[in-house]
Amino acid sequence: MKMLKYVAVTASVLVAIGGLFVLTTRAAQSAPAEGALGGKWRERVKDKLDLTDDQLAQIKSQLKSEKDNIRSLLTRLHDARSGLRAEIQKPAANETSVREAAAKLSAVESDLAVERLKLHAKISPILTSEQRAKLAQLETGLDDFIDRAINRVDAKLSE
C-alpha cells in the first residue's frame, strides 16, 4: 500500500513537473499574439497570482535564459522514461536491467530538481510576499488533489 502510494505520488509529481516545464518552455518561446497554450497559461498564472505585466516580462526573461537547459532536460526525461518502459516490456527484462533504467531516470529527475531550484531562486524574488503565499496555496491544493487521487485509486484497488 505504501509503495503504491509512493509510486502514484512520484508519477503524479513527475507528470506535473514535466507539464510545467513544457508549459513554461512554450510560454517562453511563444509570442504574445500566438494565443494558444502559452497565452492561456500566462493568463491563468497572471490571474491566480495577480501578476503585473512587468513581473510576467521578468519571469519570461528568466525562463528564456534557461530555455536550452529546460529543453535538454525534458528531452532526457522523455528518453529515460521511454527507456524504462521499453526495458520493463522486454521479454528478457530482469530486476537488474530495470533498476539500471530506473537509475538513469532518477539521474534526470535529480537534474530537473536542480533546474527547479535555479528557476525558483530566479523567479521567487520577482514575486511579492503575497504572491509567494498564493503560490504556496496553489501547490498545497495540488498536493491535496494528488492525495485524494491516490486515495481513490487505493479504494478502487481495495474493492
Secondary structure, DSSP 8 states (H G I E B T S, - for coil): -HHHHHHHHHHHHHHHHHHHHHHHHHHHHS-TTT-SHHHHHHHHHHHHHT--HHHHHHHHHHHHHTHHHHHHHHHHHHHHHHHHHHHHHSTT--HHHHHHHHHHHHHHHHHHHHHHHHHHHHHGGGS-HHHHHHHHHHHHHHHHHHHHHHHHHHHHHH-
